[in-house]
Amino acid sequence: QVQLVESGGGLVQPGGSLRLSCVASGTIFNMYAMGWYRQAPGKQRESVATIITRDGSTNYSDSVSGRFTISRGNAKNTVYLQMNSLKPEDTAVYYCNGNLLGNYYWGQGTQVTVSS
């Protein structure tokens, strides 16, 4: 079993920054990838950023590329999402995701609201 716990969401003004954290626990030795998804009201959940555990390679959606950065902690059971130049359209619940041997695990989500 894998547990994922997110933190770091909140209210921020347009142009501001936030950093989300996700801590994974449980049997995570063979975790292939971790990533961040988001879901805005009335919209489908979408991938935001992914990092491959083995080599640290990353992938971003077009909507956040150049503004968001995904990274791993030294212990490799933590993944971060640094969000800069936030826009109102970034408002959503952000979910941490883990891909372990083809099984997908989700955190409970953390709300990010970008508003003046």
trRosetta pair geometry for C-beta under 8 A, 3 or more apart (Angstrom, degrees):
i j d omega theta_ij theta_ji phi_ij phi_ji
1 26 4.8 -103 99 -152 66 141
1 27 6.5 94 45 18 39 99
2 24 6.2 -20 -168 -163 102 101
2 25 7.4 148 -157 77 54 41
2 26 4.4 -163 -106 72 37 135
2 27 6.5 -90 -68 59 76 65
2 28 5.8 98 -118 -81 106 87
2 31 7.5 113 -116 -90 143 109
2 98 5.5 -117 147 83 150 146
2 100 5.7 157 -38 -7 148 150
2 105 4.3 -107 84 -49 119 173
3 24 7.1 149 80 -156 51 50
3 25 4.9 -16 60 62 101 91
3 26 5.2 124 7 -25 78 120
3 105 7.7 -113 -89 172 15 137
4 22 5.6 -2 -171 -174 99 107
4 23 7.3 160 -151 78 50 42
4 24 5.4 -16 -98 -99 76 73
4 96 4.6 -150 165 97 130 119
4 97 7.5 107 137 -93 179 14
4 98 5.7 -178 -67 -13 131 116
4 105 5.8 141 -13 126 118 106
4 106 6.5 -116 54 151 131 18
4 107 3.8 -97 111 -68 101 87
5 22 6.9 157 76 -152 40 57
5 23 5.2 -16 58 56 94 91
5 25 7.7 13 1 6 107 107
5 96 7.8 0 64 39 14 144
5 107 5.9 153 -98 -135 16 114
5 108 7.3 10 -124 14 58 101
6 9 7.3 45 137 -24 114 105
6 20 6.2 -14 -164 -175 103 107
6 21 6.9 150 -155 83 52 50
6 22 5.0 -22 -95 -96 71 82
6 94 6.8 -177 -171 100 156 89
6 95 7.1 -128 -34 -137 150 33
6 96 4.8 174 -71 -14 104 113
6 107 4.4 115 -20 132 98 156
6 108 6.8 -142 30 53 98 70
6 109 6.5 -15 43 -153 142 7
6 110 4.3 -130 120 -20 121 116
7 20 7.2 159 82 -157 39 62
7 21 5.1 -13 60 60 88 98
7 22 7.9 169 19 -79 64 40
7 110 6.3 150 -118 -92 16 149
8 18 6.2 133 154 169 96 98
8 19 5.4 -87 -164 99 142 56
8 20 4.2 179 77 -114 129 42
8 21 5.1 118 -28 8 130 78
8 110 6.3 68 57 141 62 163
9 18 7.0 44 -127 173 36 148
9 20 6.5 28 -61 -102 68 101
9 94 6.4 173 -86 35 116 110
9 110 3.4 179 -18 151 125 100
9 111 4.8 130 149 67 146 43
9 112 4.8 -114 -141 -66 95 66
10 18 6.4 179 47 -119 93 132
10 111 7.6 89 -69 92 18 79
10 112 7.0 8 44 -118 37 57
10 113 7.3 -84 136 37 32 84
11 113 4.7 -21 -107 73 72 108
11 114 8.0 164 -157 -85 52 25
11 115 6.7 -48 -157 44 97 96
12 16 3.9 -143 172 88 110 137
12 17 7.1 -141 -162 54 153 20
12 18 5.4 -134 -33 -47 150 109
12 86 5.6 64 98 60 127 155
12 112 7.5 -22 18 -165 108 85
12 113 7.3 150 24 84 62 57
12 114 5.7 -25 75 -108 84 69
13 16 4.8 102 60 -25 67 124
13 114 7.3 56 167 -161 12 68
13 115 7.2 -65 -114 87 47 32
13 116 5.3 58 -140 -99 92 67
14 86 6.4 -134 -134 97 41 76
14 87 6.1 34 -136 -125 96 40
14 88 6.0 -33 -84 -42 112 78
14 114 5.8 84 -83 168 61 104
14 115 7.6 30 -37 -111 84 11
14 116 5.9 -41 8 -50 100 98
15 85 6.1 -22 -134 -135 47 51
15 86 6.7 -56 22 52 10 67
16 86 5.4 -30 66 36 67 117
16 114 7.4 -173 48 -130 100 92
17 82 7.2 -7 -169 -177 110 79
17 83 6.2 162 -153 91 61 61
17 84 4.7 -9 -104 -107 104 62
17 85 7.7 22 -79 -14 80 37
17 86 6.7 170 -89 -17 31 106
18 83 5.0 -1 59 58 79 112
18 86 6.8 43 7 -58 97 145
18 112 6.2 -172 64 -129 161 113
19 80 6.0 -11 -175 -169 101 110
19 81 7.0 164 -156 81 53 50
19 82 5.1 -14 -108 -105 91 64
19 83 7.0 -176 -84 20 38 74
20 36 6.8 104 83 -115 142 139
20 80 6.7 151 82 -160 56 55
20 81 4.3 2 53 52 106 101
20 83 7.0 46 -6 -12 97 113
20 94 5.8 -88 -101 108 163 147
20 96 7.8 -169 146 -66 120 98
20 110 6.2 165 -132 66 112 139
20 112 7.5 -68 -66 -65 121 125
21 78 6.4 -18 -167 -167 95 106
21 79 7.7 150 -157 82 49 43
21 80 5.6 -20 -102 -104 64 76
22 34 7.0 -177 92 176 135 128
22 36 7.6 -170 -23 -84 140 88
22 78 6.7 155 80 -155 53 56
22 79 4.9 -12 59 59 106 87
22 80 7.6 -169 20 -77 75 32
22 81 7.9 47 -10 -10 106 97
22 96 3.4 135 -122 -109 145 151
22 107 6.0 -124 -134 -42 108 150
23 77 6.3 39 -161 127 67 93
23 78 5.2 -18 -101 -101 67 86
24 28 4.9 107 134 -102 122 154
24 31 6.8 51 142 -84 165 160
24 34 6.9 -115 -43 -102 138 137
24 77 4.7 -129 63 -171 87 81
24 78 7.2 -158 15 -74 77 37
24 79 7.6 43 -19 -1 108 97
24 96 7.9 -147 -68 145 87 135
24 98 5.7 100 -112 -80 133 147
25 28 7.1 -116 -158 -21 9 127
25 77 6.8 65 -76 175 51 135
27 30 7.9 0 149 25 88 88
27 100 7.6 111 104 -175 84 153
28 31 4.6 -3 -174 -35 81 122
28 77 5.9 104 85 -120 155 97
28 98 7.2 -66 -127 -168 104 148
28 100 6.7 -103 -129 -97 56 131
30 100 6.0 97 90 -158 83 83
30 101 5.5 36 115 -49 129 99
31 34 6.5 17 162 -51 127 95
31 53 5.1 119 102 -55 88 160
31 98 5.7 -55 -140 -168 116 109
31 99 7.1 107 -167 73 69 52
31 100 5.0 -47 -104 -92 61 88
32 52 7.0 -41 160 -146 67 75
32 53 6.1 -171 171 20 16 113
32 54 7.5 -19 -149 -21 55 101
32 99 4.7 -58 63 103 104 101
32 100 6.6 170 5 -102 82 30
32 101 7.2 150 -25 -49 112 33
33 50 5.6 12 174 -176 126 105
33 51 6.6 166 -156 84 78 42
33 52 5.1 -42 -100 -106 94 52
33 53 6.1 -140 -87 -15 33 84
33 98 7.6 170 91 -153 50 46
33 99 4.4 16 53 41 88 120
34 50 7.4 167 91 -152 34 62
34 51 5.8 -12 64 59 79 91
34 53 6.6 79 -5 -67 91 94
34 72 7.6 111 50 -95 130 97
34 79 4.5 -163 115 -38 138 155
34 96 7.0 -10 -174 -174 101 93
34 97 6.7 158 -159 86 54 57
34 98 5.2 -16 -106 -103 82 71
34 99 7.3 -152 -73 18 37 75
35 47 6.4 -11 151 -149 141 96
35 48 7.3 160 169 58 94 72
35 49 5.9 -170 -153 98 85 50
35 50 3.7 -27 -94 -103 126 69
35 51 6.6 165 -83 15 68 62
35 70 7.1 -20 -129 -136 60 159
35 79 7.7 -71 -70 145 17 160
35 96 7.6 155 86 -158 37 52
35 97 4.8 -19 66 62 83 105
35 99 7.7 30 6 -14 105 104
36 47 7.8 109 87 -163 50 56
36 48 4.5 -45 101 62 96 118
36 49 5.1 21 42 49 102 86
36 50 7.8 -148 26 -70 58 47
36 70 6.5 -160 5 -99 113 119
36 79 7.7 -158 -47 123 92 122
36 81 4.8 31 -46 -71 160 146
36 94 5.8 -8 -169 -174 108 104
36 95 7.1 147 -157 77 56 46
36 96 6.2 -34 -100 -102 67 52
36 97 7.0 177 -87 15 16 91
37 45 5.2 36 158 173 127 103
37 46 6.3 168 -158 84 84 32
37 47 5.4 -50 -102 -101 84 43
37 48 6.0 169 -112 0 24 90
37 94 7.3 158 84 -156 42 55
37 95 4.7 -19 66 63 93 100
37 97 5.6 56 -8 -27 109 128
38 45 7.1 176 90 -149 26 67
38 46 6.1 -22 62 60 73 81
38 48 5.3 63 -6 -50 103 125
38 90 7.7 -49 179 -168 171 62
38 92 3.8 78 173 107 110 144
38 93 6.6 159 -154 79 66 42
38 94 4.8 -28 -97 -100 90 67
38 95 7.0 173 -87 15 34 76
38 112 7.6 -51 -127 38 125 121
39 43 6.4 -175 -163 85 63 84
39 44 7.1 -85 -125 147 93 25
39 45 4.2 -41 -76 -93 108 73
39 46 7.3 143 -85 11 56 67
39 92 5.6 154 70 -171 27 109
39 93 5.3 -17 59 57 86 93
39 95 7.1 28 -1 -9 101 116
39 109 7.9 -50 37 -124 107 134
40 43 4.4 30 65 34 90 127
40 89 7.8 -38 -87 -169 156 60
40 91 6.3 81 -120 96 104 72
40 92 4.2 -73 -71 -97 69 97
40 93 7.9 172 -82 16 31 66
43 46 7.4 -34 141 -18 115 110
43 92 7.8 -63 62 -113 124 116
45 95 7.0 -15 -147 26 126 135
46 61 6.7 53 148 -93 112 158
47 50 6.5 -16 -172 -41 121 107
47 61 5.9 153 98 -59 75 111
48 60 7.2 -20 157 -147 53 69
48 61 5.6 -71 -133 7 35 118
48 64 5.6 34 -164 11 86 156
48 68 6.6 -41 164 104 107 168
48 81 7.2 37 110 -139 133 143
48 94 7.2 -22 -2 -135 156 100
49 58 6.5 -9 -172 -170 97 104
49 59 6.9 164 -153 85 52 52
49 60 5.0 -8 -103 -105 85 73
49 61 7.2 -96 -60 2 56 78
49 64 6.7 -88 -51 93 101 138
49 68 5.8 -136 -46 119 138 124
49 69 7.8 123 -140 -177 162 12
49 70 3.9 175 138 -38 132 129
49 81 6.2 150 49 -119 135 107
50 58 6.7 159 84 -154 52 56
50 59 4.7 -3 53 53 99 98
50 70 7.0 135 49 69 7 170
51 56 6.4 -20 -171 -151 104 45
51 57 7.2 161 -151 82 57 38
51 58 5.0 -20 -98 -98 75 81
51 70 4.9 -153 -42 125 111 121
51 71 7.1 124 -83 -110 157 16
51 72 6.1 -165 129 -47 153 97
51 79 6.3 -179 40 -135 131 123
52 55 5.6 7 98 48 116 80
52 56 6.8 -50 71 11 75 8
52 57 4.7 11 31 53 118 87
52 58 7.6 -139 9 -69 76 37
53 56 7.9 9 -167 -66 16 47
53 72 7.5 106 -125 -92 62 148
53 76 6.8 84 -155 -173 96 110
56 72 6.6 -108 -114 12 91 124
58 70 5.4 163 -136 63 124 107
60 64 5.5 -122 -175 84 110 92
60 65 4.3 138 104 -87 130 78
60 68 6.4 159 -134 73 125 102
60 70 7.5 180 -82 0 91 110
61 64 5.4 62 64 23 89 95
61 65 6.8 -141 88 -33 38 87
62 65 5.7 -40 -136 7 32 119
63 89 7.7 -105 -172 119 126 121
64 67 5.4 -106 -166 62 60 101
64 68 4.1 -5 167 12 117 124
64 83 7.7 -60 -151 -124 119 89
64 90 7.6 94 -96 -111 101 109
65 68 7.6 -53 -80 43 21 85
67 83 6.9 24 138 -158 92 60
67 84 5.3 -144 -169 72 68 75
67 85 4.7 -102 -133 60 111 109
67 86 7.6 140 168 -74 128 42
68 81 6.1 -10 -170 -174 111 92
68 82 6.6 156 -158 83 55 56
68 83 5.1 -10 -107 -105 90 67
68 84 7.2 -178 -81 25 40 69
69 81 7.4 158 79 -156 43 46
69 82 4.4 -5 56 55 95 107
69 84 7.8 27 0 1 97 106
70 79 6.5 0 -172 180 95 105
70 80 6.9 162 -153 84 47 56
70 81 5.5 -16 -99 -101 73 72
70 82 7.9 -160 -72 22 26 72
71 79 7.1 166 86 -156 37 62
71 80 5.0 -12 61 56 85 103
71 82 7.1 22 8 -6 111 107
72 76 5.5 17 171 -117 130 57
72 78 6.8 122 -167 82 59 61
72 79 5.6 -35 -103 -102 62 70
72 80 7.6 -176 -88 14 13 82
73 76 6.7 -133 76 -47 69 23
73 77 7.2 -41 62 56 115 51
73 78 3.4 22 9 68 133 114
73 79 7.2 -114 -5 -66 83 27
73 80 6.9 102 -53 -25 83 103
75 78 6.0 62 62 6 101 101
79 96 6.8 144 66 -141 115 114
81 94 7.1 -134 62 176 155 145
83 86 5.7 54 142 -79 108 102
83 90 6.9 139 -172 179 135 150
83 112 7.4 29 55 -148 168 153
86 90 5.0 -106 -157 51 83 150
86 112 7.8 -129 -143 168 138 120
86 114 4.6 -152 145 -109 114 134
87 90 5.1 113 59 -11 69 100
87 114 6.1 88 101 120 22 157
88 91 5.9 -19 -179 -14 53 114
88 114 5.0 -150 -100 98 36 102
88 115 6.3 71 -116 -87 93 60
89 114 7.8 -36 33 63 31 132
90 112 6.5 -55 134 120 93 126
90 114 5.1 59 63 -7 97 143
91 112 6.3 -152 -129 105 43 74
91 113 5.1 34 -130 -129 104 49
91 114 5.1 -129 -60 29 85 81
91 115 7.1 44 -81 -44 135 92
92 111 8.0 -152 113 -143 29 55
92 112 6.2 6 56 57 58 96
93 109 4.3 14 171 -177 114 127
93 110 7.0 149 -159 68 69 25
93 111 5.5 -39 -101 -93 72 62
93 112 7.6 153 -108 18 22 73
94 109 6.6 144 70 -153 36 70
94 110 5.5 -28 61 63 91 81
94 111 7.7 154 14 -105 77 12
94 112 5.5 39 -16 -6 117 118
95 106 5.5 -14 179 -159 124 100
95 107 5.7 176 -160 58 68 85
95 108 8.0 -154 -122 85 85 16
95 109 4.8 -36 -84 -92 81 79
96 106 7.2 140 79 -158 57 48
96 107 4.0 49 46 -3 97 129
97 104 6.2 -18 -166 -166 103 98
97 105 7.0 147 -158 77 51 52
97 106 5.8 -15 -102 -101 71 67
97 107 7.7 -105 -59 5 40 83
98 104 7.1 151 78 -155 49 49
98 105 4.4 -12 58 57 100 104
99 102 7.2 16 -174 -92 89 15
99 103 7.5 151 -156 73 48 40
99 104 5.8 -18 -100 -99 67 72
100 103 5.3 -29 72 64 81 92
100 105 6.6 18 10 -6 112 116
106 109 7.9 3 164 -48 105 81
107 110 7.8 -13 119 -20 130 88
